[in-house]
Amino acid sequence: MKKLALSIVVLPLLLQAQTINELFDALKNHAQTKVDIMSVEKSKVRKKMATSALYPKVDLFASYDNYSVPTGMVSVPPNELFSMIKDQSVAQPFSRNIYRGGGSFSMPIFVKSIYTSAKKAEVMQQSAKAKKKINLIKNEAVIVGANANLEYLQSLTKALELKEKSLLETKKTLRIKVNNGRSPMSALYKINDSLNEIAITKNNIKLQKQKIISTIKSLTGVELKSALHVKQIGSFEVGKYGSLEPLEKKLQADQISIKAEKEKLYPSLVAHGSYVFSTADAYNNGKNVNEHYGNVGVVLKVPLLEATQYSSIALAKIESNKTRIEIEKLQDELSAKAQMLQNSLELLDNSITLYKKSIQNKKKLLEIAKINYNSGRLSTEEYLRYEDAVVAEEANLYKAKANKWQNLMELAVIYGNNIEEIVQ
């Protein structure tokens, strides 16, 4: 009972994350990541299957056969058969009902394509591991970006609440003026309308926050109540496009596949053998007779005409070219996107600095506008424009900060950087 009570208390705590690293840990143990882990495990099994073709195959069998005429249980040399015919007391190894049991084996001595197929499976395993790594980086980037958007919406909500507080204070003063006949009733309606617009915006923000929280929960199983504090401790490293590594490994495997298909036209050498034990009632005198024999041999197979194999080679070449073209296409896209994002980072830093200065100026102008409005030197519409300008500029600042985080994460994904070394 105590354990159950403890679980009820602890479980909600486990489902809450205090840091971004805790969200990353939750992601690594969530179904999203486990799917990629299973893909890696699957590639390991495929590699094992490829190398298993080098091992002997051993089979056991048992059978019963009924024939319309007496049939030989084993090949009998002519000299032995003649002596059996002369002496009918000797059970001859022929019968209509024969029971057999035994085993057989086969083992490749030289089949070149098996070794190449095993190499292909190994490279495909590397591709699966690279894809798992990139998918984890992508999901971590989504989490950081979503958290940045959540922080943007929270900051915007605070700005709206400050505007709301300011308008409510103005409304108190204005109501006195309206009651004294110093201001028209329409001015009060305009303030109320602005307050209603704030409420509508705050409600829409709550809807957006729910979508973001749902996105993070789908990746981690953790439902955030508010944005986590995240700080940048590193930056992206320009280099090879790490996000292309899974495809590059696949291209390497495709090229190996072409070689493997061609090698299936090479001669192959296979060892084989079998052992058979037979028992039956001899057809000539009804006596029980037991026979056994075995064989061991080597088969050299030389393909002369394999039309289907030529088609397999052609398909392997097409698949390889398709992967190569896809890589070239993505390289062009990533190159352009990376350049755009890097340029945007510098511009966003500049925008953040400018927005901060602009907000300071607009807040000072709002203070002046509020004094002028209370003294009757400014209309309600003009005063509200100053209120709106402050919130709009603050929204631009918070959005620029969120965009900076998202650009940084996209660059980390493109270059395959470790996000846990960039954020904390």
C-alpha positions as CSV (number, residue, x, y, z in Angstrom):
1,M,0.0,0.0,0.0
2,K,2.9,2.3,0.9
3,K,4.6,1.5,-2.4
4,L,1.4,2.3,-4.3
5,A,1.0,5.6,-2.5
6,L,4.6,6.5,-3.2
7,S,4.1,5.7,-6.9
8,I,1.1,8.0,-7.1
9,V,3.2,10.8,-5.6
10,V,6.3,10.2,-7.6
11,L,4.8,9.6,-11.1
12,P,3.6,13.1,-11.7
13,L,7.1,14.4,-10.7
14,L,8.7,12.0,-13.3
15,L,6.4,13.4,-16.0
16,Q,7.6,16.9,-15.3
17,A,10.8,18.2,-16.8
18,Q,12.8,20.9,-15.1
19,T,15.6,21.3,-17.8
20,I,15.9,20.8,-21.5
21,N,18.3,17.9,-20.9
22,E,15.6,16.0,-19.0
23,L,13.4,16.4,-22.1
24,F,16.2,15.0,-24.2
25,D,16.5,12.0,-21.8
26,A,12.7,11.5,-22.0
27,L,12.9,11.6,-25.8
28,K,15.6,8.8,-25.9
29,N,13.3,6.5,-23.9
30,H,10.1,7.4,-25.9
31,A,8.5,5.4,-28.7
32,Q,9.7,7.9,-31.3
33,T,13.3,6.9,-30.6
34,K,12.6,3.2,-29.9
35,V,11.3,2.9,-33.5
36,D,14.8,3.9,-34.8
37,I,16.4,1.5,-32.3
38,M,14.3,-1.3,-33.7
39,S,15.5,-0.4,-37.2
40,V,19.1,-0.7,-36.1
41,E,18.3,-4.1,-34.5
42,K,16.7,-5.2,-37.7
43,S,19.8,-4.2,-39.7
44,K,21.9,-6.3,-37.3
45,V,19.7,-9.3,-37.9
46,R,20.0,-8.8,-41.7
47,K,23.8,-8.7,-41.4
48,K,23.7,-11.9,-39.4
49,M,21.4,-13.5,-42.1
50,A,23.9,-12.5,-44.8
51,T,26.9,-14.1,-42.9
52,S,24.8,-17.1,-42.0
53,A,24.8,-18.2,-45.6
54,L,28.4,-19.2,-45.2
55,Y,27.5,-21.8,-42.6
56,P,26.5,-25.4,-43.5
57,K,22.9,-26.2,-43.8
58,V,21.9,-29.5,-42.1
59,D,18.5,-31.2,-42.5
60,L,17.0,-34.4,-41.0
61,F,14.1,-36.2,-42.7
62,A,11.8,-39.2,-42.3
63,S,9.4,-40.5,-45.0
64,Y,7.0,-43.3,-45.9
65,D,6.5,-44.2,-49.6
66,N,3.9,-46.6,-51.2
67,Y,4.7,-47.7,-54.7
68,S,2.6,-49.5,-57.3
69,V,5.5,-51.9,-58.1
70,P,8.4,-53.1,-56.0
71,T,11.0,-50.4,-55.9
72,G,14.6,-50.5,-54.9
73,M,15.5,-49.2,-51.4
74,V,19.1,-48.8,-52.4
75,S,21.3,-49.2,-55.5
76,V,22.4,-52.9,-55.7
77,P,25.6,-53.8,-57.6
78,P,24.8,-56.4,-60.3
79,N,27.0,-59.1,-58.8
80,E,25.2,-58.9,-55.5
81,L,21.8,-58.8,-57.2
82,F,22.5,-62.1,-59.2
83,S,23.4,-64.0,-56.0
84,M,20.1,-62.8,-54.4
85,I,18.1,-64.0,-57.4
86,K,19.7,-67.4,-57.2
87,D,18.9,-67.7,-53.4
88,Q,15.3,-66.6,-52.8
89,S,15.8,-67.0,-49.0
90,V,17.9,-63.8,-49.1
91,A,15.7,-60.7,-48.7
92,Q,16.0,-58.5,-51.7
93,P,16.1,-54.7,-51.1
94,F,12.9,-54.1,-53.0
95,S,9.4,-53.4,-51.6
96,R,6.2,-51.6,-52.3
97,N,6.2,-49.9,-48.8
98,I,9.4,-48.3,-47.7
99,Y,10.3,-46.3,-44.6
100,R,13.2,-43.9,-44.8
101,G,15.1,-41.6,-42.4
102,G,18.4,-39.7,-42.6
103,G,20.0,-36.4,-43.0
104,S,21.7,-34.1,-45.5
105,F,24.0,-31.1,-45.5
106,S,25.3,-28.5,-48.0
107,M,28.0,-25.9,-47.5
108,P,29.4,-23.2,-49.8
109,I,33.1,-23.6,-50.4
110,F,33.3,-20.6,-52.7
111,V,30.3,-18.4,-53.5
112,K,31.7,-14.9,-54.0
113,S,28.4,-13.0,-53.8
114,I,27.8,-14.2,-50.2
115,Y,30.8,-12.3,-48.9
116,T,29.8,-9.2,-50.8
117,S,26.2,-9.4,-49.6
118,A,27.5,-9.6,-46.0
119,K,29.5,-6.4,-46.7
120,K,26.4,-4.7,-48.0
121,A,24.5,-5.7,-44.9
122,E,27.2,-4.2,-42.7
123,V,27.1,-0.9,-44.5
124,M,23.2,-0.9,-44.3
125,Q,23.6,-1.3,-40.5
126,Q,25.9,1.8,-40.5
127,S,23.2,3.6,-42.5
128,A,20.5,2.6,-39.9
129,K,22.7,3.8,-37.0
130,A,23.3,7.1,-38.8
131,K,19.6,7.6,-39.5
132,K,18.9,6.9,-35.8
133,K,21.4,9.6,-34.8
134,I,20.0,12.2,-37.3
135,N,16.4,11.5,-36.3
136,L,17.3,12.0,-32.6
137,I,19.0,15.3,-33.5
138,K,15.9,16.3,-35.6
139,N,13.6,15.6,-32.7
140,E,15.8,17.4,-30.2
141,A,15.8,20.4,-32.6
142,V,12.0,20.3,-32.7
143,I,11.8,20.2,-28.9
144,V,14.2,23.3,-28.6
145,G,12.3,25.1,-31.3
146,A,8.9,24.3,-29.8
147,N,10.2,25.4,-26.4
148,A,11.4,28.7,-27.9
149,N,7.9,29.3,-29.4
150,L,6.4,28.5,-26.1
151,E,8.7,31.1,-24.4
152,Y,7.7,33.6,-27.2
153,L,4.0,33.1,-26.5
154,Q,4.5,33.4,-22.7
155,S,6.5,36.7,-23.1
156,L,3.8,38.0,-25.5
157,T,1.2,37.2,-22.9
158,K,3.1,39.1,-20.2
159,A,3.4,42.1,-22.6
160,L,-0.4,41.9,-23.2
161,E,-1.1,41.7,-19.5
162,L,1.0,44.9,-18.9
163,K,-0.9,46.6,-21.7
164,E,-4.1,45.4,-20.1
165,K,-3.1,46.7,-16.7
166,S,-2.2,50.1,-18.2
167,L,-5.6,50.3,-20.0
168,L,-7.5,49.4,-16.9
169,E,-5.8,52.2,-15.0
170,T,-6.6,54.5,-17.8
171,K,-10.2,53.3,-17.8
172,K,-10.6,54.2,-14.1
173,T,-9.5,57.8,-14.8
174,L,-11.6,57.9,-18.0
175,R,-14.7,56.7,-16.3
176,I,-14.5,59.6,-13.8
177,K,-14.1,62.0,-16.7
178,V,-17.1,60.5,-18.5
179,N,-19.2,60.7,-15.3
180,N,-18.2,64.4,-15.0
181,G,-19.0,65.0,-18.6
182,R,-15.4,65.9,-19.5
183,S,-15.0,63.0,-21.9
184,P,-17.5,61.4,-24.3
185,M,-18.9,57.9,-23.7
186,S,-17.4,56.7,-27.0
187,A,-13.9,57.1,-25.5
188,L,-14.8,54.5,-22.8
189,Y,-16.2,52.2,-25.5
190,K,-12.9,52.4,-27.4
191,I,-10.9,51.4,-24.2
192,N,-13.3,48.5,-23.6
193,D,-12.9,47.4,-27.2
194,S,-9.1,47.4,-26.9
195,L,-9.4,45.4,-23.6
196,N,-11.6,42.9,-25.4
197,E,-9.1,42.6,-28.2
198,I,-6.4,41.8,-25.6
199,A,-8.6,39.0,-24.2
200,I,-9.2,37.5,-27.7
201,T,-5.5,37.6,-28.4
202,K,-4.6,36.0,-25.1
203,N,-7.2,33.2,-25.8
204,N,-5.7,32.6,-29.2
205,I,-2.2,32.4,-27.6
206,K,-3.5,29.7,-25.2
207,L,-4.7,27.7,-28.2
208,Q,-1.2,28.0,-29.8
209,K,0.4,27.0,-26.6
210,Q,-1.7,23.8,-26.4
211,K,-0.5,22.8,-29.9
212,I,3.2,23.4,-28.9
213,I,2.8,21.5,-25.6
214,S,1.1,18.6,-27.5
215,T,4.1,18.5,-30.0
216,I,6.6,18.2,-27.1
217,K,4.5,15.6,-25.4
218,S,4.2,13.5,-28.6
219,L,8.0,13.3,-28.7
220,T,8.8,12.9,-25.0
221,G,5.6,11.9,-23.1
222,V,6.2,15.0,-20.9
223,E,3.5,17.6,-20.7
224,L,5.1,21.0,-20.0
225,K,3.2,23.6,-17.9
226,S,5.5,26.4,-19.0
227,A,8.6,27.0,-21.2
228,L,11.9,25.8,-19.9
229,H,14.8,28.1,-19.4
230,V,17.3,27.3,-22.2
231,K,20.7,28.9,-22.7
232,Q,23.2,28.6,-25.5
233,I,26.5,27.0,-24.5
234,G,27.9,26.3,-27.9
235,S,27.3,26.9,-31.6
236,F,26.9,24.9,-34.8
237,E,30.0,23.6,-36.5
238,V,30.2,24.0,-40.2
239,G,31.5,21.0,-42.1
240,K,30.2,18.0,-43.9
241,Y,26.4,17.7,-44.1
242,G,25.8,15.2,-41.4
243,S,22.1,14.9,-42.2
244,L,23.1,13.2,-45.5
245,E,25.1,10.4,-43.8
246,P,22.3,7.8,-43.9
247,L,21.8,8.4,-47.6
248,E,25.6,8.3,-48.3
249,K,25.8,5.0,-46.5
250,K,22.9,3.7,-48.5
251,L,24.6,4.8,-51.8
252,Q,27.7,2.8,-50.7
253,A,25.5,-0.2,-50.0
254,D,23.8,0.2,-53.4
255,Q,27.1,0.1,-55.1
256,I,28.1,-3.0,-53.2
257,S,24.7,-4.5,-54.2
258,I,25.6,-4.1,-57.9
259,K,28.9,-5.9,-57.3
260,A,27.0,-8.7,-55.4
261,E,24.5,-9.1,-58.3
262,K,27.3,-9.4,-60.8
263,E,29.1,-11.9,-58.7
264,K,26.1,-14.2,-58.8
265,L,27.2,-14.9,-62.4
266,Y,30.6,-16.2,-61.1
267,P,31.2,-20.0,-60.8
268,S,30.3,-21.4,-57.4
269,L,31.6,-24.4,-55.5
270,V,29.3,-26.1,-53.0
271,A,29.9,-29.3,-50.9
272,H,27.0,-31.6,-50.2
273,G,26.3,-35.0,-48.6
274,S,23.6,-37.2,-47.3
275,Y,22.9,-40.3,-45.3
276,V,19.7,-42.5,-45.7
277,F,18.5,-45.4,-43.7
278,S,15.7,-47.5,-45.2
279,T,13.6,-50.4,-43.8
280,A,10.9,-52.5,-45.5
281,D,9.5,-56.0,-46.1
282,A,11.3,-57.6,-49.0
283,Y,8.9,-58.3,-51.9
284,N,10.4,-61.7,-52.7
285,N,10.0,-63.4,-49.3
286,G,8.4,-60.8,-47.0
287,K,11.4,-60.7,-44.6
288,N,12.4,-57.4,-43.0
289,V,15.3,-55.8,-44.7
290,N,17.4,-52.7,-43.6
291,E,19.6,-50.7,-45.9
292,H,21.7,-47.6,-45.5
293,Y,23.9,-45.6,-47.7
294,G,25.5,-42.1,-47.9
295,N,27.3,-39.8,-50.2
296,V,29.6,-36.8,-50.1
297,G,30.4,-34.6,-53.1
298,V,31.3,-31.2,-54.5
299,V,29.3,-29.3,-57.1
300,L,30.8,-26.7,-59.4
301,K,28.1,-24.5,-60.9
302,V,28.9,-22.3,-63.9
303,P,26.1,-20.0,-65.0
304,L,26.0,-19.7,-68.8
305,L,22.7,-17.9,-69.4
306,E,20.8,-16.2,-66.5
307,A,18.5,-13.6,-68.1
308,T,16.8,-12.7,-64.8
309,Q,20.2,-12.0,-63.2
310,Y,21.0,-9.5,-65.9
311,S,17.7,-7.7,-65.0
312,S,18.7,-7.8,-61.3
313,I,22.0,-6.1,-62.1
314,A,20.1,-3.4,-64.1
315,L,17.7,-2.8,-61.2
316,A,20.6,-2.5,-58.7
317,K,22.3,0.1,-61.0
318,I,19.0,2.1,-61.2
319,E,18.6,2.1,-57.4
320,S,22.2,3.3,-57.0
321,N,21.7,6.1,-59.5
322,K,18.5,7.1,-57.9
323,T,20.2,7.4,-54.5
324,R,23.1,9.3,-56.0
325,I,20.8,11.8,-57.7
326,E,18.8,12.2,-54.5
327,I,22.0,13.0,-52.6
328,E,23.0,15.6,-55.2
329,K,19.6,17.2,-55.0
330,L,19.7,17.4,-51.2
331,Q,23.2,18.7,-51.2
332,D,22.1,21.7,-53.4
333,E,19.1,22.3,-51.1
334,L,21.1,22.0,-47.9
335,S,23.8,24.3,-49.2
336,A,21.3,27.0,-50.1
337,K,19.4,26.6,-46.9
338,A,22.5,26.6,-44.7
339,Q,23.8,29.8,-46.3
340,M,20.4,31.5,-45.8
341,L,20.2,30.4,-42.2
342,Q,23.7,31.6,-41.4
343,N,23.1,35.0,-42.9
344,S,19.7,35.1,-41.1
345,L,21.4,34.5,-37.7
346,E,23.5,37.7,-38.1
347,L,20.4,39.7,-39.2
348,L,18.4,38.3,-36.3
349,D,21.0,39.4,-33.8
350,N,20.9,42.8,-35.3
351,S,17.1,42.8,-35.3
352,I,17.0,41.9,-31.6
353,T,19.3,44.8,-30.7
354,L,17.2,47.2,-32.8
355,Y,13.9,45.9,-31.3
356,K,15.2,46.4,-27.8
357,K,16.2,50.1,-28.5
358,S,12.8,50.6,-30.3
359,I,10.9,49.2,-27.3
360,Q,12.7,51.6,-24.9
361,N,11.8,54.5,-27.2
362,K,8.2,53.4,-27.6
363,K,7.7,53.0,-23.8
364,K,9.0,56.5,-23.3
365,L,6.6,57.8,-26.0
366,L,3.8,55.9,-24.3
367,E,4.5,57.6,-21.0
368,I,4.3,60.9,-22.7
369,A,1.2,59.9,-24.6
370,K,-0.6,58.8,-21.4
371,I,0.1,62.2,-19.8
372,N,-1.1,64.1,-22.8
373,Y,-4.2,61.8,-23.0
374,N,-5.1,62.4,-19.3
375,S,-4.7,66.2,-19.9
376,G,-7.0,66.0,-22.9
377,R,-4.3,66.9,-25.5
378,L,-4.5,63.5,-27.2
379,S,-7.4,61.6,-28.6
380,T,-8.3,58.0,-27.5
381,E,-7.4,56.6,-30.9
382,E,-3.9,58.2,-30.8
383,Y,-3.3,57.0,-27.3
384,L,-4.3,53.4,-28.1
385,R,-1.9,53.5,-31.0
386,Y,1.0,54.1,-28.6
387,E,-0.2,51.2,-26.5
388,D,-0.4,48.9,-29.5
389,A,3.0,50.0,-30.8
390,V,4.8,48.9,-27.6
391,V,3.2,45.4,-27.6
392,A,3.7,45.0,-31.3
393,E,7.4,45.8,-31.0
394,E,7.8,43.5,-28.0
395,A,6.1,40.7,-30.0
396,N,8.7,41.3,-32.8
397,L,11.5,41.0,-30.3
398,Y,10.2,37.7,-28.8
399,K,9.5,36.3,-32.3
400,A,13.1,37.2,-33.4
401,K,14.5,35.4,-30.4
402,A,12.4,32.3,-31.2
403,N,13.4,32.5,-34.8
404,K,17.1,32.6,-33.8
405,W,16.7,29.4,-31.8
406,Q,15.0,27.7,-34.7
407,N,17.6,28.8,-37.2
408,L,20.4,27.6,-34.9
409,M,18.6,24.2,-34.5
410,E,18.1,23.8,-38.2
411,L,21.8,24.4,-38.8
412,A,22.7,21.9,-36.2
413,V,20.5,19.3,-38.0
414,I,22.0,20.1,-41.4
415,Y,25.6,19.6,-40.1
416,G,24.6,16.7,-37.8
417,N,25.9,18.5,-34.7
418,N,25.3,17.3,-31.2
419,I,22.5,19.6,-29.9
420,E,23.2,18.7,-26.3
421,E,26.6,20.4,-26.7
422,I,24.8,23.6,-28.0
423,V,22.0,24.1,-25.5
424,Q,21.6,23.6,-21.8
